[in-house]
Amino acid sequence: MRSVARPTAHAPGAVLRVATYNIHKGVRGLGPGKRLEIHNLQMGVQALDADLVCLQEVRLFHHREAAYFDRTWFGWPEGGQAEFLAPDGYEVAYRTNAVTRDGEHGNALLSRWPLGDIGHHDVSDHAFEQRGLLHVPVHWQGRTVHVVVAHFGLIHASRVRQVDRLAAFVREHVPTDAPMLVAGDFNDWGERLDAPMRGHGLRRATPPHGRPRSPTFPSRLPVFALDRVYTRGLHCTGVQVPRGPTWARMSDHLPLLVELTLE
């Protein structure tokens, strides 16, 4: 799989290239048609050529699916999916959001740059959806950029409360003068979260020119811009959504790529 072209021309290291991607636990389909995509996703993550890859729905383990896919050609990878997906030389941060009968899944960050202490904050709004924030300081070009990987709930009222909990977490754990980004799957079908995020000082990363929305869901015919990056102290210089049958196959979401510079 070819590397995804960079949307803007910059000197190496001049921009922070960030991807956010809901990988659907590395599995697609149901019943007899269920297939393992984690090996294709490994090549896809490498092709993104991002400095930071923010992942949602990442399996730590799942006993039933591991047993099922052990009968296939490649088989279920040993260890957690975050470590399996990380390109050579990348550091990995993972924290569990949801615990089920057969396994655990959560958010992950794969980074080309050194990581600081890894934090996690539970923002679950009710008993039926376990949600969390992964917080990791990243040391980039002599600065510390605070990265939060998020996966918000399916109910709008829950998402609004999760924005407020995110803001409270940021006030407590992120210095006010530090650049930061919040990346993930916000499940904001109605495009209603930008205003409350702006109210807390976080702007959606959009291209300097062109369409502000970058649809990523569903992957076969993207209509909804569920996957986003919000920033503070960073300027967006480019946005890209890789498309095509290969990307559509690997997850029900497409990845979103943004390029950022310090303000």
URSUL-V696081 format. One record per residue. RES is the residue in three letters. PHI is phi as a letter, one per 40 degrees, with the letter a starting at -180 (none if undefined). D_CENTER is the distance of its C-alpha to the mean C-alpha in whole Angstrom. Layout:
res:RES phi:PHI d_center:D_CENTER
res:RES phi:PHI d_center:D_CENTER
//
This chain:
res:MET phi:none d_center:20
res:ARG phi:c d_center:21
res:SER phi:c d_center:18
res:VAL phi:c d_center:17
res:ALA phi:c d_center:19
res:ARG phi:c d_center:18
res:PRO phi:c d_center:19
res:THR phi:b d_center:21
res:ALA phi:c d_center:24
res:HIS phi:a d_center:23
res:ALA phi:c d_center:25
res:PRO phi:d d_center:23
res:GLY phi:g d_center:21
res:ALA phi:c d_center:22
res:VAL phi:b d_center:18
res:LEU phi:c d_center:15
res:ARG phi:c d_center:13
res:VAL phi:b d_center:9
res:ALA phi:b d_center:7
res:THR phi:b d_center:3
res:TYR phi:a d_center:4
res:ASN phi:c d_center:6
res:ILE phi:c d_center:9
res:HIS phi:f d_center:11
res:LYS phi:g d_center:12
res:GLY phi:g d_center:14
res:VAL phi:b d_center:17
res:ARG phi:b d_center:18
res:GLY phi:g d_center:21
res:LEU phi:b d_center:24
res:GLY phi:f d_center:27
res:PRO phi:c d_center:29
res:GLY phi:c d_center:26
res:LYS phi:c d_center:23
res:ARG phi:b d_center:22
res:LEU phi:c d_center:20
res:GLU phi:b d_center:17
res:ILE phi:c d_center:15
res:HIS phi:c d_center:18
res:ASN phi:c d_center:17
res:LEU phi:c d_center:13
res:GLN phi:d d_center:14
res:MET phi:c d_center:16
res:GLY phi:c d_center:14
res:VAL phi:c d_center:11
res:GLN phi:c d_center:14
res:ALA phi:c d_center:15
res:LEU phi:c d_center:13
res:ASP phi:f d_center:14
res:ALA phi:c d_center:12
res:ASP phi:c d_center:13
res:LEU phi:b d_center:9
res:VAL phi:b d_center:6
res:CYS phi:c d_center:3
res:LEU phi:b d_center:3
res:GLN phi:b d_center:5
res:GLU phi:f d_center:9
res:VAL phi:b d_center:10
res:ARG phi:c d_center:14
res:LEU phi:c d_center:16
res:PHE phi:a d_center:19
res:HIS phi:a d_center:20
res:HIS phi:c d_center:24
res:ARG phi:c d_center:25
res:GLU phi:c d_center:23
res:ALA phi:c d_center:23
res:ALA phi:c d_center:27
res:TYR phi:c d_center:27
res:PHE phi:c d_center:25
res:ASP phi:c d_center:27
res:ARG phi:c d_center:30
res:THR phi:c d_center:28
res:TRP phi:c d_center:28
res:PHE phi:c d_center:25
res:GLY phi:g d_center:24
res:TRP phi:c d_center:22
res:PRO phi:c d_center:20
res:GLU phi:c d_center:22
res:GLY phi:g d_center:20
res:GLY phi:c d_center:16
res:GLN phi:c d_center:14
res:ALA phi:c d_center:12
res:GLU phi:c d_center:15
res:PHE phi:c d_center:16
res:LEU phi:c d_center:13
res:ALA phi:c d_center:13
res:PRO phi:c d_center:16
res:ASP phi:d d_center:19
res:GLY phi:g d_center:19
res:TYR phi:c d_center:16
res:GLU phi:c d_center:15
res:VAL phi:b d_center:13
res:ALA phi:b d_center:12
res:TYR phi:a d_center:12
res:ARG phi:a d_center:13
res:THR phi:c d_center:14
res:ASN phi:b d_center:14
res:ALA phi:b d_center:16
res:VAL phi:b d_center:19
res:THR phi:b d_center:21
res:ARG phi:c d_center:24
res:ASP phi:b d_center:23
res:GLY phi:a d_center:20
res:GLU phi:a d_center:17
res:HIS phi:a d_center:13
res:GLY phi:a d_center:10
res:ASN phi:b d_center:7
res:ALA phi:a d_center:7
res:LEU phi:b d_center:8
res:LEU phi:b d_center:10
res:SER phi:b d_center:12
res:ARG phi:c d_center:15
res:TRP phi:b d_center:16
res:PRO phi:c d_center:18
res:LEU phi:b d_center:16
res:GLY phi:c d_center:18
res:ASP phi:c d_center:19
res:ILE phi:c d_center:16
res:GLY phi:b d_center:16
res:HIS phi:a d_center:15
res:HIS phi:b d_center:16
res:ASP phi:c d_center:17
res:VAL phi:b d_center:16
res:SER phi:d d_center:18
res:ASP phi:b d_center:20
res:HIS phi:a d_center:22
res:ALA phi:c d_center:23
res:PHE phi:c d_center:22
res:GLU phi:b d_center:18
res:GLN phi:c d_center:17
res:ARG phi:b d_center:14
res:GLY phi:a d_center:12
res:LEU phi:b d_center:11
res:LEU phi:c d_center:10
res:HIS phi:b d_center:12
res:VAL phi:a d_center:13
res:PRO phi:c d_center:15
res:VAL phi:b d_center:15
res:HIS phi:c d_center:19
res:TRP phi:b d_center:19
res:GLN phi:f d_center:22
res:GLY phi:g d_center:24
res:ARG phi:b d_center:22
res:THR phi:b d_center:19
res:VAL phi:b d_center:16
res:HIS phi:c d_center:14
res:VAL phi:b d_center:11
res:VAL phi:b d_center:9
res:VAL phi:b d_center:6
res:ALA phi:b d_center:7
res:HIS phi:a d_center:8
res:PHE phi:c d_center:11
res:GLY phi:c d_center:15
res:LEU phi:c d_center:17
res:ILE phi:b d_center:19
res:HIS phi:d d_center:20
res:ALA phi:d d_center:22
res:SER phi:c d_center:19
res:ARG phi:c d_center:17
res:VAL phi:c d_center:19
res:ARG phi:c d_center:20
res:GLN phi:c d_center:17
res:VAL phi:c d_center:16
res:ASP phi:c d_center:20
res:ARG phi:c d_center:19
res:LEU phi:d d_center:16
res:ALA phi:c d_center:18
res:ALA phi:c d_center:21
res:PHE phi:c d_center:18
res:VAL phi:c d_center:18
res:ARG phi:d d_center:22
res:GLU phi:c d_center:22
res:HIS phi:b d_center:20
res:VAL phi:b d_center:19
res:PRO phi:d d_center:22
res:THR phi:c d_center:23
res:ASP phi:c d_center:24
res:ALA phi:c d_center:21
res:PRO phi:c d_center:18
res:MET phi:a d_center:15
res:LEU phi:a d_center:11
res:VAL phi:b d_center:9
res:ALA phi:b d_center:6
res:GLY phi:i d_center:4
res:ASP phi:c d_center:7
res:PHE phi:c d_center:10
res:ASN phi:f d_center:12
res:ASP phi:c d_center:15
res:TRP phi:c d_center:17
res:GLY phi:c d_center:20
res:GLU phi:f d_center:18
res:ARG phi:b d_center:20
res:LEU phi:c d_center:17
res:ASP phi:d d_center:18
res:ALA phi:c d_center:21
res:PRO phi:c d_center:20
res:MET phi:c d_center:17
res:ARG phi:c d_center:20
res:GLY phi:c d_center:22
res:HIS phi:b d_center:21
res:GLY phi:g d_center:20
res:LEU phi:b d_center:17
res:ARG phi:b d_center:17
res:ARG phi:c d_center:14
res:ALA phi:c d_center:14
res:THR phi:b d_center:16
res:PRO phi:c d_center:19
res:PRO phi:d d_center:22
res:HIS phi:b d_center:24
res:GLY phi:h d_center:23
res:ARG phi:c d_center:21
res:PRO phi:c d_center:19
res:ARG phi:c d_center:17
res:SER phi:b d_center:15
res:PRO phi:c d_center:15
res:THR phi:b d_center:12
res:PHE phi:a d_center:14
res:PRO phi:c d_center:16
res:SER phi:c d_center:15
res:ARG phi:c d_center:19
res:LEU phi:a d_center:20
res:PRO phi:c d_center:17
res:VAL phi:b d_center:18
res:PHE phi:b d_center:16
res:ALA phi:c d_center:13
res:LEU phi:c d_center:11
res:ASP phi:c d_center:8
res:ARG phi:a d_center:8
res:VAL phi:b d_center:9
res:TYR phi:b d_center:12
res:THR phi:b d_center:14
res:ARG phi:a d_center:17
res:GLY phi:g d_center:20
res:LEU phi:b d_center:18
res:HIS phi:b d_center:19
res:CYS phi:c d_center:17
res:THR phi:b d_center:19
res:GLY phi:a d_center:17
res:VAL phi:b d_center:15
res:GLN phi:a d_center:14
res:VAL phi:b d_center:13
res:PRO phi:c d_center:15
res:ARG phi:b d_center:17
res:GLY phi:h d_center:20
res:PRO phi:c d_center:21
res:THR phi:c d_center:19
res:TRP phi:c d_center:15
res:ALA phi:c d_center:17
res:ARG phi:c d_center:18
res:MET phi:c d_center:15
res:SER phi:a d_center:13
res:ASP phi:c d_center:14
res:HIS phi:b d_center:11
res:LEU phi:c d_center:11
res:PRO phi:c d_center:8
res:LEU phi:b d_center:8
res:LEU phi:b d_center:10
res:VAL phi:b d_center:12
res:GLU phi:b d_center:14
res:LEU phi:b d_center:16
res:THR phi:b d_center:19
res:LEU phi:c d_center:20
res:GLU phi:c d_center:23
//
